């Protein structure tokens, strides 16, 4: 009987024949292999050893300055039918795409080693996990994949048992931006990436597999692949409830995943448990609840802004066995980035003597790669093959006005609408325009591997007889007062809002019905030990019906862009909310006079 690895072996041989490497190395994921990779990169200068006394086994990698971020315009979904990719994706015909990128791969690994990386997204023994194989010529990619996935012999053995895997082919090529593509072929479960060494473009297990390809797999197999953190909240009764949350960038995702409760909460016995900070795969369990795994084994986090104040757990885990990319260094060769502390760097992210005239010392998208188990709040349940049960799903965005601190969806369909209408305001640093609203449904805009209209329909399909679905909420930590300052402190104090959400899950808290959702009363949020300006909480929970009517019109125009693919149930839910706002605006009483929700 032929080995189930025959297809893998044949593909590896085909790639080797096309790329013509000097040698082929099958990765086993061992400590010795990792050490050999690091030693080799130290010799070539691809890695620089950091201070071994303060940061043992930590290394710095400096990217080509033209290769420091994901490139959305060169990231394409290649499906036979253009409408299957949808207006939310850049599309290319599969035959054209293969021809275009295969020409770049021709002979590209001459003089290099071709690494074959079998990996598993999720615990090796979990039925929720999926396997892949990345072929690359970058030892930096191999080292990162070892941290970020369950990589090596165990993954190869699972592939042999199952006979299926996602194929990922990557080469750094010449690092020429004019010869760079990140292509996804979801119907073939294949990824091809050329010309970049940056994480999101080159670590193919991450966004490429775990979201773009996995979202396609999830739709066909009846589960969800989402851009969400997973955090467990333990209360003083030692009950742990799990929350999955989707936020666009710069909205506090990693900070919430590694939440440290306020002092009073800690004293009472509250704890936060980190399962994942970026990706969540969920599927219905036998009891009808959604169960989730974090398919990743590590964190590939943004360094700038990480400090003892903003995320002490993240900072603690970066003191050893970490790969840093494009950070600055201090005089004693410690990693440094803006927002870390008051020290001065001596070398910037390009290795130049630090000069503020050259811009930030650390690149704004500089990164750290570290094993998740090094996080002080890491949960052993992250290795539970059955996943953790999700009690609440949270959507959020950065809005200076309009959107209240927290609201609860009235049901699953309304929750899908809240996710589909997610938006954040851009900043001058990002776009040159302040306050521009960017719609980012479920924080999946750059990562959904198919038409958003079909994606919304897939979400709606989970509301079926016997389902015990999580409650859905929307938060906004970023509302500002008239003085331009944030009204809510954020960070660990966000637990005060999560406490109300979880009490809604267990029926221990009331809510007030409004046209846009159910909100807490001011007295429902525990403010013990927190000093807010007078009237701040009332302003945070204010609903301006007239302004929301304009928002609903903008949401409707956005959703109409998906045409016939948009499910009618979502259109109907949008009309229901719009009608409720119309009714409330016609001489309605203030929100606080509304009847309490059950």
For each residue, the residues with C-beta under 8 A, 3 or more apart:
1:
2: 6
3: 6 9 160
4: 7 159 160 161 162 163
5: 8 9 156 159 160
6: 2 3 9 10
7: 4 10 11 163
8: 5 11 12 118 133 159 165
9: 3 5 6 12 13
10: 6 7 13 14
11: 7 8 14 15 133 167
12: 8 9 15 16 24 116 135
13: 9 10 16 17
14: 10 11 17 18
15: 11 12 18 19 105 114 135 169
16: 12 13 19 20 21 24 114
17: 13 14 20
18: 14 15 102 105 106 107
19: 15 16 105 106 107 108 109 110 114 137 171
20: 16 17 107 109 110
21: 16 24 109 110 112 113 114 137
22: 109 110 111 112 113
23: 113 114
24: 12 16 21 113 114 116
25: 113 114 115 116
26: 116 118 156
27: 33 115 116 117 118 142 146 151 152
28: 33 152 153
29: 33 34 146 150 151 152 153 154 155
30: 33 34 152 153
31: 34 35
32: 35 36
33: 27 28 29 30 36 37 146 152
34: 29 30 31 37 38 143 146
35: 31 32 38 39
36: 32 33 39 40
37: 33 34 40 41 139 142 143
38: 34 35 41 42 47 59 143
39: 35 36 42 43
40: 36 37 43 44 139
41: 37 38 44 45 46 47 59 61 139 140 143
42: 38 39 45 46 47 48 49 59
43: 39 40
44: 40 41
45: 41 42 48
46: 41 42 61 139 140
47: 38 41 42 59 60 61 140 323
48: 42 45 59 60 61 62
49: 42 52 58 59
50: 54 55 58 59 60 324 329 333 334 335
51: 54 55 58 332 333 334
52: 49 55 56 57
53: 56
54: 50 51 319 332 334
55: 50 51 52 58 318 319 320 322 334 335
56: 52 53 320 321
57: 52 320 321 322
58: 49 50 51 55 318 319 320 321 322 323 324 335
59: 38 41 42 47 48 49 50 322 323 324
60: 47 48 50 324 325 327 329 335
61: 41 46 47 48 140 323 324 325 326
62: 48 325 326 349 350 351
63: 67 68 197 198 325 326 363
64: 67 68 175 197
65: 68 350
66: 175 177
67: 63 64 175 177 196 197 198
68: 63 64 65 198 326 363 365
69: 198 200 365
70: 75 182 198 200 201 207 446
71: 74 75 177 180 182 196 201
72: 75 90 446
73: 90
74: 71 180 181 182
75: 70 71 72 90 182 184 201 446
76: 89 90 91 92 97 181 182 183 184
77: 85 89 90 91 92 184 186 212 449 450
78: 85 91 92 93 94 97 98 183 184 185 186
79: 82 84 85 91 94 185 186 187 450
80: 84 93 94 187
81: 84 85
82: 79 85 91
83: 86 451 565
84: 79 80 81 450 451 454
85: 77 78 79 81 82 89 90 91 450 451
86: 83 89 448 450 451 452 453 454 562 565
87: 451 452 561 562
88: 445 448 451 452
89: 76 77 85 86 448 449 450 451
90: 72 73 75 76 77 85
91: 76 77 78 79 82 85
92: 76 77 78 96 97 100 183
93: 78 80 96 97
94: 78 79 80 97 98 185 187 188
95: 98 99
96: 92 93 99 100
97: 76 78 92 93 94 100 101 181 183 185 192
98: 78 94 95 101 102 185 192
99: 95 96 102 103
100: 92 96 97 103 104 181
101: 97 98 104 105 181 183 192 194
102: 18 98 99 105 106 192
103: 99 100 106
104: 100 101 108 171 173 179 181 194 195
105: 15 18 19 101 102 108 169 171 192 194
106: 18 19 102 103
107: 18 19 20 110
108: 19 104 105 137 171 173 194
109: 19 20 21 22 112 113 114 137 171
110: 19 20 21 22 107
111: 22
112: 21 22 109 137
113: 21 22 23 24 25 109 137 139
114: 15 16 19 21 23 24 25 109 135 136 137
115: 25 27 135 136 137 138 139 141 142
116: 12 24 25 26 27 133 135
117: 27 133 134 135 136 141 142 145 151
118: 8 26 27 131 132 133 151 152 153 155 156 159 165
119: 131 132 133 134 145 149 150 151 152 155 205
120: 123 124 129 130 131 132 149 150 151 154 155 158
121: 129 130 131 132 149 150 205 209 210 214 281 295 296
122: 126 128 129 130 150 281 293 294 295
123: 120 126 129 150 293 383 384 385
124: 120 129 150 154 155 158
125: 129 385
126: 122 123 129 293 384 385 386 387
127: 385 386
128: 122 223 281 283 291 293 385 386 387
129: 120 121 122 123 124 125 126 158 293 295 385
130: 120 121 122 166 209 214 217 295
131: 118 119 120 121 155 158 159 162 164 165 166
132: 118 119 120 121 165 166 167 168 204 205 209
133: 8 11 116 117 118 119 159 165 166 167 168
134: 117 119 141 145 168 169 170 204 205
135: 12 15 114 115 116 117 168 169 170
136: 114 115 117 141 142 170 171 202 204
137: 19 21 108 109 112 113 114 115 170 171 172
138: 115 141 142 170 171 172 197 202
139: 37 40 41 46 113 115 142 143
140: 41 46 47 61 143 144 197
141: 115 117 134 136 138 144 145 170 197 202 203
142: 27 37 115 117 136 138 139 145 146
143: 34 37 38 41 139 140 146 147 323
144: 140 141 147 148 199 203 300 323 369
145: 117 119 134 141 142 148 149 151 203 205
146: 27 29 33 34 142 143 149 151 152
147: 143 144 297 298 323 369 370 371
148: 144 145 203 205 206 296 297 298 300 369
149: 119 120 121 145 146 155 205 296 297 298
150: 29 119 120 121 122 123 124 154 155 297
151: 27 29 117 118 119 120 145 146 155
152: 27 28 29 30 33 118 119 146 155 156
153: 28 29 30 118 156 157
154: 29 120 124 150 157 158
155: 29 118 119 120 124 131 149 150 151 152 158 159
156: 5 26 118 152 153 159 160
157: 153 154 160 161
158: 120 124 129 131 154 155 161 162
159: 4 5 8 118 131 133 155 156 162 163 164 165
160: 3 4 5 156 157 163
161: 4 157 158
162: 4 131 158 159 165
163: 4 7 159 160
164: 131 159 189
165: 8 118 131 132 133 159 162 189
166: 130 131 132 133 189 190 191 209 213
167: 11 132 133 188 189 190 191
168: 132 133 134 135 190 191 192 193 204 205 208 209
169: 15 105 134 135 190 191 192 193
170: 134 135 136 137 138 141 191 192 193 194 202 204
171: 19 104 105 108 109 136 137 138 193 194 195
172: 137 138 175 195 196 197 202
173: 104 108 176 179 180 194 195
174: 179 195
175: 64 66 67 172 195 196 197
176: 173 179 180 195
177: 66 67 71 180 195
178:
179: 104 173 174 176 194 195
180: 71 74 173 176 177 194 195 196 201
181: 74 76 97 100 101 104 192 193 194 195
182: 70 71 74 75 76 191 192 193 196 201 208
183: 76 78 92 97 101 191 192 193
184: 75 76 77 78 190 191 208 212 213 449
185: 78 79 94 97 98 188 189 190 191 192
186: 77 78 79 189 212 213 216 217 449 450
187: 79 80 94 216
188: 94 167 185
189: 164 165 166 167 185 186 213 217
190: 166 167 168 169 184 185
191: 166 167 168 169 170 182 183 184 185 204 208 209 212 213
192: 97 98 101 102 105 168 169 170 181 182 183 185
193: 168 169 170 171 181 182 183 196 201 202 204 208
194: 101 104 105 108 170 171 173 179 180 181
195: 104 171 172 173 174 175 176 177 179 180 181
196: 67 71 172 175 180 182 193 201 202
197: 63 64 67 138 140 141 172 175 201 202
198: 63 67 68 69 70 201 202
199: 144 202 203 206 300 325 367 369
200: 69 70 203 206 207 208
201: 70 71 75 180 182 193 196 197 198
202: 136 138 141 170 172 193 196 197 198 199
203: 141 144 145 148 199 200 206 300
204: 132 134 136 168 170 191 193 208 209
205: 119 121 132 134 145 148 149 168 208 209 210 296
206: 148 199 200 203 209 210 279 296 300
207: 70 200 210 211 212 446 447
208: 168 182 184 191 193 200 204 205 211 212 213
209: 121 130 132 166 168 191 204 205 206 212 213 214
210: 121 205 206 207 213 214 225 279 281 295 296
211: 207 208 214 215 225 226 227 279 444 447 448 449
212: 77 184 186 191 207 208 209 215 216 447 448 449
213: 166 184 186 189 191 208 209 210 216 217 449
214: 121 130 209 210 211 217 218 225 281 295 449
215: 211 212 218 219 225 444 447 448 449 450 455
216: 186 187 212 213 219 220 449 450
217: 130 186 189 213 214 220 221 225
218: 214 215 221 222 223 224 225 281 458
219: 215 216 450 454 455 458
220: 216 217
221: 217 218
222: 218 283 284
223: 128 218 281 282 283 284
224: 218 280 281 282 283 290 458 459 462
225: 210 211 214 215 217 218 279 280 281
226: 211 244 246 279 280 281 282 442 444
227: 211 246 278 279 280 442 443 444 447
228: 244 245 246 276 278 279 280 393 443
229: 244 245 247 253 254 256 257 276 277 278 280
230: 242 243 244 257 275 276 280 292 294 388 390
231: 242 243 245 256 257 258 259 272 273 274 275
232: 240 241 242 243 272 273 274 275 379 381 388
233: 240 241 242 243 259 270 271 272 273 495 498 499 502
234: 238 239 240 269 270 271 272 273
235: 238 239 241 269 270 499 502
236: 268 269 270
237:
238: 234 235 269
239: 234 235
240: 232 233 234 273 381
241: 232 233 235 391 392 502 505
242: 230 231 232 233 275 292 388 389 390 391
243: 230 231 232 233 390 391 392 393 394 498 501 502
244: 226 228 229 230 280 282 292 390 392 393 394 470
245: 228 229 231 253 256 393 394 395 396
246: 226 227 228 393 394 395 396 419 422 442 443 444
247: 229 251 252 253 256 395 396 397 443
248: 251 397 398 422 424 438 440 443
249: 253
250: 398 424 427
251: 247 248 396 397 398 424 477 478
252: 247 255 256 477 490 491 494
253: 229 245 247 249 256 257 277 278
254: 229 257 258 277 278 299 301 302 306 311 314
255: 252 258 259 310 311 314 490 491
256: 229 231 245 247 252 253 259 494
257: 229 230 231 253 254 274 275 276 277
258: 231 254 255 272 274 277 311 313 314 375 377
259: 231 233 255 256 272 377 492 494 495 498
260: 266 272 312 313 377 491 492
261: 265 266 270 271 272 492 495
262: 265 266 492 493 495 496 529 530
263: 266 267 529
264: 267 268 528 529
265: 261 262 268 270 492 495
266: 260 261 262 263 269 270 271
267: 263 264
268: 236 264 265
269: 234 235 236 238 266
270: 233 234 235 236 261 265 266 495
271: 233 234 261 266 377
272: 231 232 233 234 258 259 260 261 377 495
273: 231 232 233 234 240 377 378 379 381
274: 231 232 257 258 277 313 372 375 377 378 379 382
275: 230 231 232 242 257 292 294 379 381 382 388
276: 228 229 230 257 279 280 294 296 372 382
277: 229 253 254 257 258 274 299 301
278: 227 228 229 253 254 294 296 299 300
279: 206 210 211 225 226 227 228 276 294 295 296
280: 224 225 226 227 228 229 230 244 276 292 293 294
281: 121 122 128 210 214 218 223 224 225 226 292 293 294 295 387
282: 223 224 226 244 290 291 292 387 390
283: 128 222 223 224 290 291 387
284: 222 223 288 289 290 291 462 467
285: 288 289 290 291 386 387 389
286:
287: 468
288: 284 285 466 467 468 469
289: 284 285 389 390 468 469 470
290: 224 282 283 284 285 389 390 462 469 470
291: 128 282 283 284 285 386 387 388 389 390
292: 230 242 244 275 280 281 282 387 388 390
293: 122 123 126 128 129 280 281 382 384 387 388
294: 122 230 275 276 278 279 280 281 372 382
295: 121 122 129 130 210 214 279 281
296: 121 148 149 205 206 210 276 278 279 299 372
297: 147 148 149 150 371 372
298: 147 148 149 369 370 371 372
299: 254 277 278 296 314 317 368 369 370 372 375
300: 144 148 199 203 206 278 367 368 369
301: 254 277 306 314 367 368 370
302: 254 305 306 365 366 367
303: 306 324 327 335 337 340 362 366 367 368
304: 337 338 339 360 362 364 366
305: 302 310 337 338 339
306: 254 301 302 303 310 311 314 315 318 337 339 340 368
307: 310 311 315 339 340 341
308: 312 315 341
309: 312 491
310: 255 305 306 307 339 491
311: 254 255 258 306 307 314 315
312: 260 308 309 315 316
313: 258 260 274 316 317 375 376 377
314: 254 255 258 299 301 306 311 317 318 375
315: 306 307 308 311 312 318 319
316: 312 313 319 375 376
317: 299 313 314 322 370 374 375 376
318: 55 58 306 314 315 322 324 335 368 370
319: 54 55 58 315 316 322
320: 55 56 57 58 374
321: 56 57 58 370 371 374
322: 55 57 58 59 317 318 319 368 369 370 374
323: 47 58 59 61 143 144 147 368 369 370
324: 50 58 59 60 61 303 318 327 335 366 367 368 369
325: 60 61 62 63 199 366 367 368 369
326: 61 62 63 68 349 362 363 365 366 367
327: 60 303 324 335 336 337 349 362 363 366 368
328: 335 336 337 345 347 348 349 354 361 362
329: 50 60 333 334 335 336 345 346 347
330: 333 334 336 343 344 345 346
331: 346
332: 51 54
333: 50 51 329 330
334: 50 51 54 55 329 330
335: 50 55 58 60 303 318 324 327 328 329
336: 327 328 329 330 340 341 343 345 361 362
337: 303 304 305 306 327 328 340 361 362 366
338: 304 305 360 361 362
339: 304 305 306 307 310
340: 303 306 307 336 337 343
341: 307 308 336
342:
343: 330 336 340
344: 330 354
345: 328 329 330 336 348 354 361 362
346: 329 330 331 353 354
347: 328 329 351 352 353 354
348: 328 345 351 352 353 354 355 358 359 360 361 362
349: 62 326 327 328 360 361 362 363 366
350: 62 65
351: 62 347 348
352: 347 348 355 358
353: 346 347 348
354: 328 344 345 346 347 348 358 361
355: 348 352 358
356: 359
357:
358: 348 352 354 355
359: 348 356
360: 304 338 348 349 363 364
361: 328 336 337 338 345 348 349 354
362: 303 304 326 327 328 336 337 338 345 348 349 366
363: 63 68 326 327 349 360 366
364: 304 360
365: 68 69 302 326
366: 302 303 304 324 325 326 327 337 349 362 363
367: 199 300 301 302 303 324 325 326
368: 299 300 301 303 306 318 322 323 324 325 327
369: 144 147 148 199 298 299 300 322 323 324 325
370: 147 298 299 301 317 318 321 322 323 374 375
371: 147 297 298 321 374
372: 274 276 294 296 297 298 299 375 378 382
373: 378 382
374: 317 320 321 322 370 371 378
375: 258 274 299 313 314 316 317 370 372 378
376: 313 316 317
377: 258 259 260 271 272 273 274 313
378: 273 274 372 373 374 375 382
379: 232 273 274 275 382 388
380: 383 384
381: 232 240 273 275 384 388
382: 274 275 276 293 294 372 373 378 379
383: 123 380
384: 123 126 293 380 381 387 388
385: 123 125 126 127 128 129
386: 126 127 128 285 291
387: 126 128 281 282 283 285 291 292 293 384
388: 230 232 242 275 291 292 293 379 381 384
389: 242 285 289 290 291
390: 230 242 243 244 282 289 290 291 292 393 470
391: 241 242 243 470 471 502 505
392: 241 243 244 470 471 472 473 498 501 502 505
393: 228 243 244 245 246 390 415 419 470 471 472 473
394: 243 244 245 246 472 473 474 475 501
395: 245 246 247 418 419 422 442 443 472 473 474 475
396: 245 246 247 251 422 474 475 476 477
397: 247 248 251 403 422 423 424 425 440 476
398: 248 250 251 424 425 476 477 478
399: 402 403 423 424 425 476 478 479
400: 425 435 478 479 480
401: 479 480 547
402: 399 544 547 548 551
403: 397 399 474 476 479
404: 407 476 479 519 540 541 542 543
405: 475 476 477 479 487 488 497 525 537 540 541
406: 473 474 475 476 497 500 501 519 520
407: 404 418 473 474 514 516 517 518 519
408: 471 472 473 501 504 511 517 518 519
409: 412 414 415 417 418 471 472 473 474 517 518
410: 414 517 518
411: 414 415 463
412: 409 415 416 460 462 463 469 472
413: 416 417 460 463 569 570 573
414: 409 410 411 417 418 472 517 573 577
415: 393 409 411 412 418 419 471 472
416: 412 413 419 420 456 459 460 472 570 573
417: 409 413 414 420 421 570 573 574 577
418: 395 407 409 414 415 421 422 472 473 474 517
419: 246 393 395 415 416 422 441 442 459 472
420: 416 417 441 442 452 456 559 570
421: 417 418 439 441 555 558 559
422: 246 248 395 396 397 418 419 439 440 441 442 443 474
423: 397 399 437 438 439 440
424: 248 250 251 397 398 399 437 438 440
425: 397 398 399 400 434 435 436 437 438
426: 430 431 433 434 435 436 438
427: 250 430 431 434
428: 431 432 433 434
429:
430: 426 427
431: 426 427 428 436
432: 428
433: 426 428 436
434: 425 426 427 428
435: 400 425 426
436: 425 426 431 433
437: 423 424 425 554
438: 248 423 424 425 426
439: 421 422 423 445 558
440: 248 397 422 423 424 443 444 445
441: 419 420 421 422 444 445 448 452 455 456
442: 226 227 246 395 419 420 422 448 455 459
443: 227 228 246 247 248 395 422 440
444: 211 215 226 227 246 440 441 447 448 455
445: 88 439 440 441 448
446: 70 72 75 207
447: 207 211 212 215 227 444
448: 86 88 89 211 212 215 441 442 444 445 452 455
449: 77 89 184 186 211 212 213 214 215 216
450: 77 79 84 85 86 89 186 215 216 219 454 455
451: 83 84 85 86 87 88 89 454 455 562 565
452: 86 87 88 420 441 448 455 456 562 565
453: 86 456 457 562 563 564 565 566 567
454: 84 86 219 450 451 457 458 565
455: 215 219 441 442 444 448 450 451 452 458 459
456: 416 420 441 452 453 459 460 562 566 567 570
457: 453 454 460 461 565 567 570
458: 218 219 224 454 455 461
459: 224 416 419 442 455 456 462
460: 412 413 416 456 457 463 567 569 570
461: 457 458 464
462: 224 284 290 412 459 467 469
463: 411 412 413 460 467 469
464: 461 467
465:
466: 288
467: 284 288 462 463 464
468: 287 288 289
469: 288 289 290 412 462 463
470: 244 289 290 390 391 392 393 505
471: 391 392 393 408 409 415 501 504 505
472: 392 393 394 395 408 409 412 414 415 416 418 419
473: 392 393 394 395 406 407 408 409 418 501
474: 394 395 396 403 406 407 409 418 422 517
475: 394 395 396 405 406 494 497
476: 396 397 398 399 403 404 405 406 479
477: 251 252 396 398 405 486 488 490 494
478: 251 398 399 400 486 488 490
479: 399 400 401 403 404 405 476 486 487 488 539 540
480: 400 401 483 484 485 486 487
481: 484 485 486 487 533 536 539
482:
483: 480
484: 480 481
485: 480 481
486: 477 478 479 480 481 489 490
487: 405 479 480 481 532 533 536 539 540
488: 405 477 478 479 493 532 536 540
489: 486 493 530 532
490: 252 255 477 478 486 493 494
491: 252 255 260 309 310 494
492: 259 260 261 262 265 495
493: 262 488 489 490 496 530
494: 252 256 259 475 477 490 491 497 498
495: 233 259 261 262 265 270 272 492 498 499
496: 262 493 499 500 525 526 527 530
497: 405 406 475 494 500 501 525
498: 233 243 259 392 494 495 501 502
499: 233 235 495 496 502 503 526
500: 406 496 497 503 504 509 520 524 525 526
501: 243 392 394 406 408 471 473 497 498 504 505
502: 233 235 241 243 391 392 498 499 505 506
503: 499 500 506 507 508 509
504: 408 471 500 501 507 508 509 511 518
505: 241 391 392 470 471 501 502
506: 502 503
507: 503 504
508: 503 504
509: 500 503 504 520 524
510: 520 521 524 596 597
511: 408 504 518 519 520 524 596 597
512: 518 519 520 521 591 592 594 595 596 597
513: 518 594 595 596 597
514: 407 517 518 519 543 584 591 594
515: 543 545 548 577 580 581 583 584
516: 407 543 548 577 580 581
517: 407 408 409 410 414 418 474 514
518: 407 408 409 410 504 511 512 513 514 597
519: 404 406 407 408 511 512 514 541 543 591
520: 406 500 509 510 511 512 524 525 541
521: 510 512 524 541 592
522: 525 537 538 541
523:
524: 500 509 510 511 520 521
525: 405 496 497 500 520 522 537
526: 496 499 500
527: 496 530 532 537
528: 264
529: 262 263 264
530: 262 489 493 496 527
531:
532: 487 488 489 527 536 537
533: 481 487 536
534:
535: 538 539
536: 481 487 488 532 533 539 540
537: 405 522 525 527 532 540 541
538: 522 535 541 542
539: 479 481 487 535 536 542
540: 404 405 479 487 488 536 537
541: 404 405 519 520 521 522 537 538 591
542: 404 538 539 591
543: 404 514 515 516 519 548 591
544: 402 547 548
545: 515 548 549 581 584 585 588
546: 549 550 585
547: 401 402 544 550 551
548: 402 515 516 543 544 545 551 552 581
549: 545 546 552 553 578 581 582 585
550: 546 547 553 554
551: 402 547 548 554 555
552: 548 549 555 556 574 577 578 581
553: 549 550 556 557 578
554: 437 550 551 557 558
555: 421 551 552 558 559 574
556: 552 553 559 560 574 578
557: 553 554 560 561
558: 421 439 554 555 561
559: 420 421 555 556 562 566 570 571 574
560: 556 557 563 566
561: 87 557 558
562: 86 87 451 452 453 456 559 565 566
563: 453 560 566
564: 453
565: 83 86 451 452 453 454 457 562
566: 453 456 559 560 562 563 570 571
567: 453 456 457 460 570 571
568: 571 572
569: 413 460 572 573
570: 413 416 417 420 456 457 460 559 566 567 573 574
571: 559 566 567 568 574 575
572: 568 569 575 576
573: 413 414 416 417 569 570 576 577
574: 417 552 555 556 559 570 571 577 578
575: 571 572 578 579
576: 572 573 579 580
577: 414 417 515 516 552 573 574 580 581
578: 549 552 553 556 574 575 581 582
579: 575 576 582 583
580: 515 516 576 577 583 584
581: 515 516 545 548 549 552 577 578 584 585
582: 549 578 579 585 586
583: 515 579 580 586 588
584: 514 515 545 580 581 588
585: 545 546 549 581 582 588
586: 582 583
587:
588: 545 583 584 585
589: 593 594
590: 593
591: 512 514 519 541 542 543 594
592: 512 521
593: 589 590
594: 512 513 514 589 591
595: 512 513
596: 510 511 512 513
597: 510 511 512 513 518
598:
